[in-house]
């Protein structure tokens, strides 16, 4: 089943019917990508995503052949032709022989109100991405992690590196709370998520100290709360990591961060409308 949804996608500037979408664009060649959330027709934090895409290209030694303005125009065209106000868009630069650029809607799964209220279940997965700082499609790694997530009926997998330190989620960043402080893995060990950066900025604004340091998974019982951050989950409490249970959804520090993040989104959308 194709990950491309809705009626149309765009390939190299041309509008195509979704029935013509081919998985080779994801499986052949090295592909750099970003997934951007659309709220009220507005691509959320688009500038930040495009900046990260440029940084990913530098890390992989590639050069994007479209300007920021051309990328924006393609995304706006996609939103308009599909008449979509809410969803997730994926943009892909595939460095194959043809050098293909695609933008298309992908299936999204936003947490329910109950998940925000109670928290979600996660598992520990001992594995790491080849180049954690770069957002490069790795179908094999994603498939292995997804299999474990589904087998354990979990929402997300928290990755643990070969030395036993928590790094990030399989498709998100991970934050931990100890007392009044927030802990997250150093930036050089994880994908520098757009939501992650926004959360650190918000913490600084509301006076919450953020420690970017390595945290060993064997000390997880010493934490008061954890949460997932990302394009789709936003700020999502974790109620369980493997066998360890947490009352994260009632943690005051976490809830303050979640409230401020939601306000930030509202203000961004108002500015763009």
PyMOL commands that set and color helices and strands:
alter all, ss='L'
color gray80, all
select helices_A, chain A and resi 18-20+24-27+46-60+68-82+113-118+139-151+187-189+194-206+217-222+248-250+252-272
alter helices_A, ss='H'
color red, helices_A
select strands_A, chain A and resi 4-11+14-17+30-39+42-43+87-95+100-106+120-126+156-160+165-169+173-178+181-184+210-212+215-216+225-230+234-241+244-245
alter strands_A, ss='S'
color yellow, strands_A
deselect
rebuild
show_as cartoon
